[in-house]
Amino acid sequence: MKEIATLDVTDNKRLVLSLGEYKGIERIDLRQYVKVEDKFIATQKGINVCSEWLPDFVKMVNKLNNI
């Protein structure tokens, strides 16, 4: 997985956006990490979607601006 961006939510929690591949398909992963002994570890909390869904996913998120 190639880390694209991070967002520190608290001192002990972070969101990490990554790009990787699974079974030959490019995937986008947005996952929560928690700090354990000065190291951030991935949790099961997150989403993983096919990168070809990105345009539709961005449209969904942009709808939040209209609320």
mmJSON file of the N, C-alpha and C atoms, coordinates in Angstrom:
{"data_MODEL":{"atom_site":{
"group_PDB":["ATOM","ATOM","ATOM","ATOM","ATOM","ATOM","ATOM","ATOM","ATOM","ATOM","ATOM","ATOM","ATOM","ATOM","ATOM","ATOM","ATOM","ATOM","ATOM","ATOM","ATOM","ATOM","ATOM","ATOM","ATOM","ATOM","ATOM","ATOM","ATOM","ATOM","ATOM","ATOM","ATOM","ATOM","ATOM","ATOM","ATOM","ATOM","ATOM","ATOM","ATOM","ATOM","ATOM","ATOM","ATOM","ATOM","ATOM","ATOM","ATOM","ATOM","ATOM","ATOM","ATOM","ATOM","ATOM","ATOM","ATOM","ATOM","ATOM","ATOM","ATOM","ATOM","ATOM","ATOM","ATOM","ATOM","ATOM","ATOM","ATOM","ATOM","ATOM","ATOM","ATOM","ATOM","ATOM","ATOM","ATOM","ATOM","ATOM","ATOM","ATOM","ATOM","ATOM","ATOM","ATOM","ATOM","ATOM","ATOM","ATOM","ATOM","ATOM","ATOM","ATOM","ATOM","ATOM","ATOM","ATOM","ATOM","ATOM","ATOM","ATOM","ATOM","ATOM","ATOM","ATOM","ATOM","ATOM","ATOM","ATOM","ATOM","ATOM","ATOM","ATOM","ATOM","ATOM","ATOM","ATOM","ATOM","ATOM","ATOM","ATOM","ATOM","ATOM","ATOM","ATOM","ATOM","ATOM","ATOM","ATOM","ATOM","ATOM","ATOM","ATOM","ATOM","ATOM","ATOM","ATOM","ATOM","ATOM","ATOM","ATOM","ATOM","ATOM","ATOM","ATOM","ATOM","ATOM","ATOM","ATOM","ATOM","ATOM","ATOM","ATOM","ATOM","ATOM","ATOM","ATOM","ATOM","ATOM","ATOM","ATOM","ATOM","ATOM","ATOM","ATOM","ATOM","ATOM","ATOM","ATOM","ATOM","ATOM","ATOM","ATOM","ATOM","ATOM","ATOM","ATOM","ATOM","ATOM","ATOM","ATOM","ATOM","ATOM","ATOM","ATOM","ATOM","ATOM","ATOM","ATOM","ATOM","ATOM","ATOM","ATOM","ATOM","ATOM","ATOM","ATOM","ATOM","ATOM","ATOM","ATOM"],
"id":[1,2,3,4,5,6,7,8,9,10,11,12,13,14,15,16,17,18,19,20,21,22,23,24,25,26,27,28,29,30,31,32,33,34,35,36,37,38,39,40,41,42,43,44,45,46,47,48,49,50,51,52,53,54,55,56,57,58,59,60,61,62,63,64,65,66,67,68,69,70,71,72,73,74,75,76,77,78,79,80,81,82,83,84,85,86,87,88,89,90,91,92,93,94,95,96,97,98,99,100,101,102,103,104,105,106,107,108,109,110,111,112,113,114,115,116,117,118,119,120,121,122,123,124,125,126,127,128,129,130,131,132,133,134,135,136,137,138,139,140,141,142,143,144,145,146,147,148,149,150,151,152,153,154,155,156,157,158,159,160,161,162,163,164,165,166,167,168,169,170,171,172,173,174,175,176,177,178,179,180,181,182,183,184,185,186,187,188,189,190,191,192,193,194,195,196,197,198,199,200,201],
"type_symbol":["N","C","C","N","C","C","N","C","C","N","C","C","N","C","C","N","C","C","N","C","C","N","C","C","N","C","C","N","C","C","N","C","C","N","C","C","N","C","C","N","C","C","N","C","C","N","C","C","N","C","C","N","C","C","N","C","C","N","C","C","N","C","C","N","C","C","N","C","C","N","C","C","N","C","C","N","C","C","N","C","C","N","C","C","N","C","C","N","C","C","N","C","C","N","C","C","N","C","C","N","C","C","N","C","C","N","C","C","N","C","C","N","C","C","N","C","C","N","C","C","N","C","C","N","C","C","N","C","C","N","C","C","N","C","C","N","C","C","N","C","C","N","C","C","N","C","C","N","C","C","N","C","C","N","C","C","N","C","C","N","C","C","N","C","C","N","C","C","N","C","C","N","C","C","N","C","C","N","C","C","N","C","C","N","C","C","N","C","C","N","C","C","N","C","C","N","C","C","N","C","C"],
"label_atom_id":["N","CA","C","N","CA","C","N","CA","C","N","CA","C","N","CA","C","N","CA","C","N","CA","C","N","CA","C","N","CA","C","N","CA","C","N","CA","C","N","CA","C","N","CA","C","N","CA","C","N","CA","C","N","CA","C","N","CA","C","N","CA","C","N","CA","C","N","CA","C","N","CA","C","N","CA","C","N","CA","C","N","CA","C","N","CA","C","N","CA","C","N","CA","C","N","CA","C","N","CA","C","N","CA","C","N","CA","C","N","CA","C","N","CA","C","N","CA","C","N","CA","C","N","CA","C","N","CA","C","N","CA","C","N","CA","C","N","CA","C","N","CA","C","N","CA","C","N","CA","C","N","CA","C","N","CA","C","N","CA","C","N","CA","C","N","CA","C","N","CA","C","N","CA","C","N","CA","C","N","CA","C","N","CA","C","N","CA","C","N","CA","C","N","CA","C","N","CA","C","N","CA","C","N","CA","C","N","CA","C","N","CA","C","N","CA","C","N","CA","C","N","CA","C","N","CA","C","N","CA","C","N","CA","C"],
"label_alt_id":[null,null,null,null,null,null,null,null,null,null,null,null,null,null,null,null,null,null,null,null,null,null,null,null,null,null,null,null,null,null,null,null,null,null,null,null,null,null,null,null,null,null,null,null,null,null,null,null,null,null,null,null,null,null,null,null,null,null,null,null,null,null,null,null,null,null,null,null,null,null,null,null,null,null,null,null,null,null,null,null,null,null,null,null,null,null,null,null,null,null,null,null,null,null,null,null,null,null,null,null,null,null,null,null,null,null,null,null,null,null,null,null,null,null,null,null,null,null,null,null,null,null,null,null,null,null,null,null,null,null,null,null,null,null,null,null,null,null,null,null,null,null,null,null,null,null,null,null,null,null,null,null,null,null,null,null,null,null,null,null,null,null,null,null,null,null,null,null,null,null,null,null,null,null,null,null,null,null,null,null,null,null,null,null,null,null,null,null,null,null,null,null,null,null,null,null,null,null,null,null,null],
"label_comp_id":["MET","MET","MET","LYS","LYS","LYS","GLU","GLU","GLU","ILE","ILE","ILE","ALA","ALA","ALA","THR","THR","THR","LEU","LEU","LEU","ASP","ASP","ASP","VAL","VAL","VAL","THR","THR","THR","ASP","ASP","ASP","ASN","ASN","ASN","LYS","LYS","LYS","ARG","ARG","ARG","LEU","LEU","LEU","VAL","VAL","VAL","LEU","LEU","LEU","SER","SER","SER","LEU","LEU","LEU","GLY","GLY","GLY","GLU","GLU","GLU","TYR","TYR","TYR","LYS","LYS","LYS","GLY","GLY","GLY","ILE","ILE","ILE","GLU","GLU","GLU","ARG","ARG","ARG","ILE","ILE","ILE","ASP","ASP","ASP","LEU","LEU","LEU","ARG","ARG","ARG","GLN","GLN","GLN","TYR","TYR","TYR","VAL","VAL","VAL","LYS","LYS","LYS","VAL","VAL","VAL","GLU","GLU","GLU","ASP","ASP","ASP","LYS","LYS","LYS","PHE","PHE","PHE","ILE","ILE","ILE","ALA","ALA","ALA","THR","THR","THR","GLN","GLN","GLN","LYS","LYS","LYS","GLY","GLY","GLY","ILE","ILE","ILE","ASN","ASN","ASN","VAL","VAL","VAL","CYS","CYS","CYS","SER","SER","SER","GLU","GLU","GLU","TRP","TRP","TRP","LEU","LEU","LEU","PRO","PRO","PRO","ASP","ASP","ASP","PHE","PHE","PHE","VAL","VAL","VAL","LYS","LYS","LYS","MET","MET","MET","VAL","VAL","VAL","ASN","ASN","ASN","LYS","LYS","LYS","LEU","LEU","LEU","ASN","ASN","ASN","ASN","ASN","ASN","ILE","ILE","ILE"],
"label_asym_id":["A","A","A","A","A","A","A","A","A","A","A","A","A","A","A","A","A","A","A","A","A","A","A","A","A","A","A","A","A","A","A","A","A","A","A","A","A","A","A","A","A","A","A","A","A","A","A","A","A","A","A","A","A","A","A","A","A","A","A","A","A","A","A","A","A","A","A","A","A","A","A","A","A","A","A","A","A","A","A","A","A","A","A","A","A","A","A","A","A","A","A","A","A","A","A","A","A","A","A","A","A","A","A","A","A","A","A","A","A","A","A","A","A","A","A","A","A","A","A","A","A","A","A","A","A","A","A","A","A","A","A","A","A","A","A","A","A","A","A","A","A","A","A","A","A","A","A","A","A","A","A","A","A","A","A","A","A","A","A","A","A","A","A","A","A","A","A","A","A","A","A","A","A","A","A","A","A","A","A","A","A","A","A","A","A","A","A","A","A","A","A","A","A","A","A","A","A","A","A","A","A"],
"label_entity_id":["1","1","1","1","1","1","1","1","1","1","1","1","1","1","1","1","1","1","1","1","1","1","1","1","1","1","1","1","1","1","1","1","1","1","1","1","1","1","1","1","1","1","1","1","1","1","1","1","1","1","1","1","1","1","1","1","1","1","1","1","1","1","1","1","1","1","1","1","1","1","1","1","1","1","1","1","1","1","1","1","1","1","1","1","1","1","1","1","1","1","1","1","1","1","1","1","1","1","1","1","1","1","1","1","1","1","1","1","1","1","1","1","1","1","1","1","1","1","1","1","1","1","1","1","1","1","1","1","1","1","1","1","1","1","1","1","1","1","1","1","1","1","1","1","1","1","1","1","1","1","1","1","1","1","1","1","1","1","1","1","1","1","1","1","1","1","1","1","1","1","1","1","1","1","1","1","1","1","1","1","1","1","1","1","1","1","1","1","1","1","1","1","1","1","1","1","1","1","1","1","1"],
"label_seq_id":[1,1,1,2,2,2,3,3,3,4,4,4,5,5,5,6,6,6,7,7,7,8,8,8,9,9,9,10,10,10,11,11,11,12,12,12,13,13,13,14,14,14,15,15,15,16,16,16,17,17,17,18,18,18,19,19,19,20,20,20,21,21,21,22,22,22,23,23,23,24,24,24,25,25,25,26,26,26,27,27,27,28,28,28,29,29,29,30,30,30,31,31,31,32,32,32,33,33,33,34,34,34,35,35,35,36,36,36,37,37,37,38,38,38,39,39,39,40,40,40,41,41,41,42,42,42,43,43,43,44,44,44,45,45,45,46,46,46,47,47,47,48,48,48,49,49,49,50,50,50,51,51,51,52,52,52,53,53,53,54,54,54,55,55,55,56,56,56,57,57,57,58,58,58,59,59,59,60,60,60,61,61,61,62,62,62,63,63,63,64,64,64,65,65,65,66,66,66,67,67,67],
"pdbx_PDB_ins_code":[null,null,null,null,null,null,null,null,null,null,null,null,null,null,null,null,null,null,null,null,null,null,null,null,null,null,null,null,null,null,null,null,null,null,null,null,null,null,null,null,null,null,null,null,null,null,null,null,null,null,null,null,null,null,null,null,null,null,null,null,null,null,null,null,null,null,null,null,null,null,null,null,null,null,null,null,null,null,null,null,null,null,null,null,null,null,null,null,null,null,null,null,null,null,null,null,null,null,null,null,null,null,null,null,null,null,null,null,null,null,null,null,null,null,null,null,null,null,null,null,null,null,null,null,null,null,null,null,null,null,null,null,null,null,null,null,null,null,null,null,null,null,null,null,null,null,null,null,null,null,null,null,null,null,null,null,null,null,null,null,null,null,null,null,null,null,null,null,null,null,null,null,null,null,null,null,null,null,null,null,null,null,null,null,null,null,null,null,null,null,null,null,null,null,null,null,null,null,null,null,null],
"Cartn_x":[0.841,0.0,0.888,0.524,1.227,0.387,0.952,0.243,0.147,-1.08,-1.331,-1.442,-2.186,-2.398,-2.79,-2.577,-2.992,-3.712,-4.567,-5.276,-5.266,-4.58,-4.557,-5.876,-6.643,-7.952,-7.769,-6.959,-6.566,-5.086,-4.551,-3.149,-2.921,-3.975,-3.83,-4.569,-5.256,-6.0,-5.662,-5.612,-5.251,-6.026,-6.452,-7.026,-5.923,-5.811,-4.782,-5.448,-5.162,-5.638,-4.49,-4.749,-3.707,-4.215,-3.28,-3.577,-2.782,-3.464,-2.797,-3.444,-3.094,-3.617,-4.004,-5.117,-5.57,-6.086,-5.494,-5.853,-5.839,-4.829,-4.657,-5.546,-6.337,-7.257,-6.776,-6.647,-6.225,-7.319,-6.927,-7.869,-7.494,-8.525,-8.361,-8.773,-7.934,-8.204,-8.178,-9.244,-9.316,-9.537,-8.534,-8.555,-8.153,-8.739,-8.367,-7.18,-6.21,-5.041,-5.062,-4.542,-4.423,-2.968,-2.598,-1.219,-1.037,-0.076,0.273,1.786,2.227,3.665,4.42,3.957,4.589,4.586,3.71,3.608,2.131,1.758,0.37,0.116,-0.959,-1.335,-2.72,-2.881,-4.171,-5.211,-6.447,-7.562,-8.465,-9.51,-10.481,-11.466,-11.453,-12.379,-11.876,-12.627,-12.25,-13.007,-12.68,-13.302,-12.211,-12.52,-11.621,-12.476,-12.237,-13.062,-12.175,-12.755,-12.087,-11.825,-10.635,-10.284,-11.153,-11.751,-12.614,-13.908,-14.201,-15.375,-15.09,-13.854,-13.461,-14.324,-14.588,-15.422,-16.801,-17.446,-18.763,-18.666,-17.594,-17.396,-17.204,-16.433,-16.214,-17.534,-18.364,-19.682,-20.517,-20.484,-21.229,-20.75,-19.444,-18.889,-19.202,-19.14,-19.434,-20.879,-21.77,-23.162,-23.269,-22.282,-22.259,-22.182,-21.603,-21.505,-22.872,-23.841,-25.181,-26.155,-25.699,-26.602,-26.709],
"Cartn_y":[-1.178,0.0,1.245,2.176,3.447,4.487,5.056,6.061,7.352,7.867,9.082,10.299,10.158,11.287,10.778,11.624,11.303,12.503,12.209,13.241,12.834,13.603,13.317,13.768,12.809,13.078,13.482,12.741,13.057,12.723,12.854,12.487,10.994,10.191,8.74,8.093,8.892,8.344,9.124,8.393,8.99,8.29,9.058,8.485,8.446,7.316,7.16,6.758,7.505,7.208,6.547,5.347,4.585,4.066,3.766,3.178,1.885,0.813,-0.468,-1.339,-2.606,-3.552,-4.846,-5.436,-6.719,-7.554,-8.699,-9.597,-8.877,-8.029,-7.331,-6.127,-5.762,-4.621,-3.511,-2.295,-1.157,-0.805,-0.619,-0.365,0.912,1.599,2.774,2.363,2.679,2.296,3.543,3.763,4.829,4.142,4.2,3.391,4.204,3.843,4.452,3.703,4.451,3.89,4.389,3.591,3.997,3.879,4.732,4.753,3.725,2.851,1.83,1.882,2.244,2.326,3.156,4.371,5.336,4.903,3.962,3.504,3.413,3.909,3.832,2.489,1.819,0.491,0.581,-0.065,-0.076,-0.843,-0.341,-1.045,-1.618,-2.31,-2.837,-1.763,-0.623,0.463,1.185,1.073,1.743,1.178,1.71,1.207,0.943,0.033,-0.329,-0.498,0.321,0.288,0.227,-0.238,-0.293,1.141,1.409,2.775,3.293,2.407,2.891,3.512,3.309,3.923,5.341,5.788,7.082,8.246,8.417,9.558,9.56,8.397,8.323,8.536,8.049,8.233,9.712,10.408,11.847,12.608,12.224,12.86,12.669,11.457,11.197,12.098,12.198,13.007,14.488,14.93,16.341,16.718,15.749,16.038,16.531,16.25,16.762,18.282,18.87,20.338,20.977,20.228,20.761,20.575,20.041,19.788,21.035],
"Cartn_z":[0.0,0.0,0.0,-0.868,-0.926,-0.196,0.858,1.644,0.84,0.706,-0.068,0.845,1.953,2.862,4.24,5.243,6.611,7.203,8.165,8.915,10.376,11.216,12.646,13.248,13.76,14.348,15.805,16.526,17.903,18.026,19.227,19.437,19.214,19.385,19.302,18.135,17.315,16.179,14.918,13.823,12.537,11.428,10.429,9.211,8.158,7.467,6.448,5.136,4.083,2.74,1.985,1.464,0.775,-0.553,-1.414,-2.713,-2.82,-3.208,-3.315,-4.368,-4.337,-5.313,-4.607,-5.039,-4.509,-5.663,-5.847,-6.946,-8.295,-8.491,-9.753,-9.966,-8.957,-9.068,-8.137,-8.696,-7.886,-6.884,-5.618,-4.536,-3.793,-3.275,-2.418,-1.009,-0.04,1.343,2.221,2.983,3.98,5.311,6.188,7.395,8.615,9.752,11.028,11.609,12.075,12.748,14.193,15.11,16.514,16.937,17.869,18.351,19.461,19.265,20.249,20.42,21.603,21.91,20.868,20.631,19.72,18.26,17.887,16.505,16.136,14.943,14.505,13.833,14.279,13.801,13.151,11.993,11.29,12.093,12.08,12.711,11.619,12.028,11.074,10.625,11.301,10.958,9.718,8.642,7.414,6.234,5.066,3.838,2.813,1.905,0.832,-0.412,-1.431,-2.642,-3.875,-4.955,-6.249,-6.722,-7.239,-7.642,-8.785,-9.567,-10.653,-10.122,-8.851,-8.22,-7.741,-7.83,-7.264,-7.741,-9.035,-9.444,-8.786,-8.699,-8.065,-6.558,-5.947,-4.515,-4.187,-5.004,-4.801,-4.925,-5.895,-6.04,-4.775,-4.204,-2.974,-1.834,-1.666,-0.575,-0.8,-2.039,-2.333,-2.003,-1.969,-1.594,-0.165,0.657,2.028,2.05,1.023,0.946,0.74,0.262,-0.025,1.128,2.224,3.361,4.21],
"occupancy":[1.0,1.0,1.0,1.0,1.0,1.0,1.0,1.0,1.0,1.0,1.0,1.0,1.0,1.0,1.0,1.0,1.0,1.0,1.0,1.0,1.0,1.0,1.0,1.0,1.0,1.0,1.0,1.0,1.0,1.0,1.0,1.0,1.0,1.0,1.0,1.0,1.0,1.0,1.0,1.0,1.0,1.0,1.0,1.0,1.0,1.0,1.0,1.0,1.0,1.0,1.0,1.0,1.0,1.0,1.0,1.0,1.0,1.0,1.0,1.0,1.0,1.0,1.0,1.0,1.0,1.0,1.0,1.0,1.0,1.0,1.0,1.0,1.0,1.0,1.0,1.0,1.0,1.0,1.0,1.0,1.0,1.0,1.0,1.0,1.0,1.0,1.0,1.0,1.0,1.0,1.0,1.0,1.0,1.0,1.0,1.0,1.0,1.0,1.0,1.0,1.0,1.0,1.0,1.0,1.0,1.0,1.0,1.0,1.0,1.0,1.0,1.0,1.0,1.0,1.0,1.0,1.0,1.0,1.0,1.0,1.0,1.0,1.0,1.0,1.0,1.0,1.0,1.0,1.0,1.0,1.0,1.0,1.0,1.0,1.0,1.0,1.0,1.0,1.0,1.0,1.0,1.0,1.0,1.0,1.0,1.0,1.0,1.0,1.0,1.0,1.0,1.0,1.0,1.0,1.0,1.0,1.0,1.0,1.0,1.0,1.0,1.0,1.0,1.0,1.0,1.0,1.0,1.0,1.0,1.0,1.0,1.0,1.0,1.0,1.0,1.0,1.0,1.0,1.0,1.0,1.0,1.0,1.0,1.0,1.0,1.0,1.0,1.0,1.0,1.0,1.0,1.0,1.0,1.0,1.0,1.0,1.0,1.0,1.0,1.0,1.0],
"B_iso_or_equiv":[0.0,0.0,0.0,0.0,0.0,0.0,0.0,0.0,0.0,0.0,0.0,0.0,0.0,0.0,0.0,0.0,0.0,0.0,0.0,0.0,0.0,0.0,0.0,0.0,0.0,0.0,0.0,0.0,0.0,0.0,0.0,0.0,0.0,0.0,0.0,0.0,0.0,0.0,0.0,0.0,0.0,0.0,0.0,0.0,0.0,0.0,0.0,0.0,0.0,0.0,0.0,0.0,0.0,0.0,0.0,0.0,0.0,0.0,0.0,0.0,0.0,0.0,0.0,0.0,0.0,0.0,0.0,0.0,0.0,0.0,0.0,0.0,0.0,0.0,0.0,0.0,0.0,0.0,0.0,0.0,0.0,0.0,0.0,0.0,0.0,0.0,0.0,0.0,0.0,0.0,0.0,0.0,0.0,0.0,0.0,0.0,0.0,0.0,0.0,0.0,0.0,0.0,0.0,0.0,0.0,0.0,0.0,0.0,0.0,0.0,0.0,0.0,0.0,0.0,0.0,0.0,0.0,0.0,0.0,0.0,0.0,0.0,0.0,0.0,0.0,0.0,0.0,0.0,0.0,0.0,0.0,0.0,0.0,0.0,0.0,0.0,0.0,0.0,0.0,0.0,0.0,0.0,0.0,0.0,0.0,0.0,0.0,0.0,0.0,0.0,0.0,0.0,0.0,0.0,0.0,0.0,0.0,0.0,0.0,0.0,0.0,0.0,0.0,0.0,0.0,0.0,0.0,0.0,0.0,0.0,0.0,0.0,0.0,0.0,0.0,0.0,0.0,0.0,0.0,0.0,0.0,0.0,0.0,0.0,0.0,0.0,0.0,0.0,0.0,0.0,0.0,0.0,0.0,0.0,0.0,0.0,0.0,0.0,0.0,0.0,0.0],
"pdbx_formal_charge":[null,null,null,null,null,null,null,null,null,null,null,null,null,null,null,null,null,null,null,null,null,null,null,null,null,null,null,null,null,null,null,null,null,null,null,null,null,null,null,null,null,null,null,null,null,null,null,null,null,null,null,null,null,null,null,null,null,null,null,null,null,null,null,null,null,null,null,null,null,null,null,null,null,null,null,null,null,null,null,null,null,null,null,null,null,null,null,null,null,null,null,null,null,null,null,null,null,null,null,null,null,null,null,null,null,null,null,null,null,null,null,null,null,null,null,null,null,null,null,null,null,null,null,null,null,null,null,null,null,null,null,null,null,null,null,null,null,null,null,null,null,null,null,null,null,null,null,null,null,null,null,null,null,null,null,null,null,null,null,null,null,null,null,null,null,null,null,null,null,null,null,null,null,null,null,null,null,null,null,null,null,null,null,null,null,null,null,null,null,null,null,null,null,null,null,null,null,null,null,null,null],
"auth_seq_id":[1,1,1,2,2,2,3,3,3,4,4,4,5,5,5,6,6,6,7,7,7,8,8,8,9,9,9,10,10,10,11,11,11,12,12,12,13,13,13,14,14,14,15,15,15,16,16,16,17,17,17,18,18,18,19,19,19,20,20,20,21,21,21,22,22,22,23,23,23,24,24,24,25,25,25,26,26,26,27,27,27,28,28,28,29,29,29,30,30,30,31,31,31,32,32,32,33,33,33,34,34,34,35,35,35,36,36,36,37,37,37,38,38,38,39,39,39,40,40,40,41,41,41,42,42,42,43,43,43,44,44,44,45,45,45,46,46,46,47,47,47,48,48,48,49,49,49,50,50,50,51,51,51,52,52,52,53,53,53,54,54,54,55,55,55,56,56,56,57,57,57,58,58,58,59,59,59,60,60,60,61,61,61,62,62,62,63,63,63,64,64,64,65,65,65,66,66,66,67,67,67],
"auth_comp_id":["MET","MET","MET","LYS","LYS","LYS","GLU","GLU","GLU","ILE","ILE","ILE","ALA","ALA","ALA","THR","THR","THR","LEU","LEU","LEU","ASP","ASP","ASP","VAL","VAL","VAL","THR","THR","THR","ASP","ASP","ASP","ASN","ASN","ASN","LYS","LYS","LYS","ARG","ARG","ARG","LEU","LEU","LEU","VAL","VAL","VAL","LEU","LEU","LEU","SER","SER","SER","LEU","LEU","LEU","GLY","GLY","GLY","GLU","GLU","GLU","TYR","TYR","TYR","LYS","LYS","LYS","GLY","GLY","GLY","ILE","ILE","ILE","GLU","GLU","GLU","ARG","ARG","ARG","ILE","ILE","ILE","ASP","ASP","ASP","LEU","LEU","LEU","ARG","ARG","ARG","GLN","GLN","GLN","TYR","TYR","TYR","VAL","VAL","VAL","LYS","LYS","LYS","VAL","VAL","VAL","GLU","GLU","GLU","ASP","ASP","ASP","LYS","LYS","LYS","PHE","PHE","PHE","ILE","ILE","ILE","ALA","ALA","ALA","THR","THR","THR","GLN","GLN","GLN","LYS","LYS","LYS","GLY","GLY","GLY","ILE","ILE","ILE","ASN","ASN","ASN","VAL","VAL","VAL","CYS","CYS","CYS","SER","SER","SER","GLU","GLU","GLU","TRP","TRP","TRP","LEU","LEU","LEU","PRO","PRO","PRO","ASP","ASP","ASP","PHE","PHE","PHE","VAL","VAL","VAL","LYS","LYS","LYS","MET","MET","MET","VAL","VAL","VAL","ASN","ASN","ASN","LYS","LYS","LYS","LEU","LEU","LEU","ASN","ASN","ASN","ASN","ASN","ASN","ILE","ILE","ILE"],
"auth_asym_id":["A","A","A","A","A","A","A","A","A","A","A","A","A","A","A","A","A","A","A","A","A","A","A","A","A","A","A","A","A","A","A","A","A","A","A","A","A","A","A","A","A","A","A","A","A","A","A","A","A","A","A","A","A","A","A","A","A","A","A","A","A","A","A","A","A","A","A","A","A","A","A","A","A","A","A","A","A","A","A","A","A","A","A","A","A","A","A","A","A","A","A","A","A","A","A","A","A","A","A","A","A","A","A","A","A","A","A","A","A","A","A","A","A","A","A","A","A","A","A","A","A","A","A","A","A","A","A","A","A","A","A","A","A","A","A","A","A","A","A","A","A","A","A","A","A","A","A","A","A","A","A","A","A","A","A","A","A","A","A","A","A","A","A","A","A","A","A","A","A","A","A","A","A","A","A","A","A","A","A","A","A","A","A","A","A","A","A","A","A","A","A","A","A","A","A","A","A","A","A","A","A"],
"auth_atom_id":["N","CA","C","N","CA","C","N","CA","C","N","CA","C","N","CA","C","N","CA","C","N","CA","C","N","CA","C","N","CA","C","N","CA","C","N","CA","C","N","CA","C","N","CA","C","N","CA","C","N","CA","C","N","CA","C","N","CA","C","N","CA","C","N","CA","C","N","CA","C","N","CA","C","N","CA","C","N","CA","C","N","CA","C","N","CA","C","N","CA","C","N","CA","C","N","CA","C","N","CA","C","N","CA","C","N","CA","C","N","CA","C","N","CA","C","N","CA","C","N","CA","C","N","CA","C","N","CA","C","N","CA","C","N","CA","C","N","CA","C","N","CA","C","N","CA","C","N","CA","C","N","CA","C","N","CA","C","N","CA","C","N","CA","C","N","CA","C","N","CA","C","N","CA","C","N","CA","C","N","CA","C","N","CA","C","N","CA","C","N","CA","C","N","CA","C","N","CA","C","N","CA","C","N","CA","C","N","CA","C","N","CA","C","N","CA","C","N","CA","C","N","CA","C","N","CA","C","N","CA","C","N","CA","C"],
"pdbx_PDB_model_num":[1,1,1,1,1,1,1,1,1,1,1,1,1,1,1,1,1,1,1,1,1,1,1,1,1,1,1,1,1,1,1,1,1,1,1,1,1,1,1,1,1,1,1,1,1,1,1,1,1,1,1,1,1,1,1,1,1,1,1,1,1,1,1,1,1,1,1,1,1,1,1,1,1,1,1,1,1,1,1,1,1,1,1,1,1,1,1,1,1,1,1,1,1,1,1,1,1,1,1,1,1,1,1,1,1,1,1,1,1,1,1,1,1,1,1,1,1,1,1,1,1,1,1,1,1,1,1,1,1,1,1,1,1,1,1,1,1,1,1,1,1,1,1,1,1,1,1,1,1,1,1,1,1,1,1,1,1,1,1,1,1,1,1,1,1,1,1,1,1,1,1,1,1,1,1,1,1,1,1,1,1,1,1,1,1,1,1,1,1,1,1,1,1,1,1,1,1,1,1,1,1]
}}}
